[in-house]
Amino acid sequence: MPQLIVLPHEELCPDGALFHAKPGTAICDILLENGIAIEHACEKSCACTTCHVIVREGLESIPEATELEEDLLDKAWGLEPQSRLGCQATLATTDLVIEIPRYT
């Protein structure tokens, strides 16, 4: 089962974390199910950017962003080429390392 590795975030996950999850599960769902209270103001409907994450390793293994997701990401604080919305990016069969931006 692939792993989701979360880099330390001073408020949400000070020590970082590691979770095993089923392929096809959204990053946002994995975080929420494991007690990391990532914002998701639109209730995971791809209508905001509050669940913005940066995929530091494994980006090539997850499905590409849709045009709607890319349009929304343009509005995200701290946007990087590896940015994704946690509600839209799903774990594949490869481990992922993510960073939750300081501000969402």
N, C-alpha and C positions, 0 to 999 in steps of 0.2 A: 504494500500500500504506500503511495507516495506521501511525502512529508511537506508540510507548509512550515517554513522557518520564518519567524517574525523577528526582525532586528529590534533592539531596545528602543522604546519610545518613552520619554520621561513621564508621561501621564498615564497612558493606556496600558503599557507593558514594560515597566522599567528594566526588567531583567531579560527581556526577549522571551521567546517561547518556541516550542516545536510541537506540531500536531500532525497526527496521521489522519488522512481523510480519503474518502472514495473519489476516484476520478469522476469528473463531471460536476463536482460540488463547487459552488461559487465561493470565492475567497471571503467575501463578506459573511456568508453563512458559517463558514468554518470558524472565523474569528468570533462571531456572536455565540455560537454553540459552545465555545471554549472560554467564555467569560471575558473576552476583549470587546469592550463596548465601543466599537467603531461607529461613528455617526452614519446614519442612513435615513436622512430626512424624507426622502421620497418613498420610503418603504420598499427599496430595492426595485424600483420600476424604471430605472435609467432616465430619471428626470432631473437629477441634480449632480453635484460632484462631491458630496460629503463623504463618500466611501472611497475616495481617491487613494490608491496605493501605488508604490513604485516597485516594480519587479526587478530586483537586483540580479537574480540568477534564475534561468529557466524560462525566460520570456518566449523563446522560440518554440516551446513545447505547448503553449496554450493557444486556443483559437484566436484568430485575428479580431481586432475590434471592429464593430460595425460602424457605419458612417455616423449614426446617431451618437454612439459612444464617443467617437472622435470629436464630433462637434461640441459635445458637453465638456470633454477634457480640455478643450481650448480655453474654457473659463475657470479651470482649476488653479488654485494657488500652488506654486512650486512645480509646475508642469515640467516633466522630463521626457525624453524619447521613450523611456520604459514605463511611463505612467499608464495605468488602467483604472477602471472603476471596479471596485471589489464586488459589486453586485452583478457585473457582467463577465468578468474574467473567471474562468473555471479551471480547476486543477486538472491536469492531464495525468500521464503516468510517470512524469519526471518530477523530482523535488523542486519546489519553488522557494526562493528567498525573497521576502518582501520587506519593504520599509513603509511605515505609515508616516506621511509627512507631518511636520510639526503642527501645521494648521490645516484644517479641513474646511 
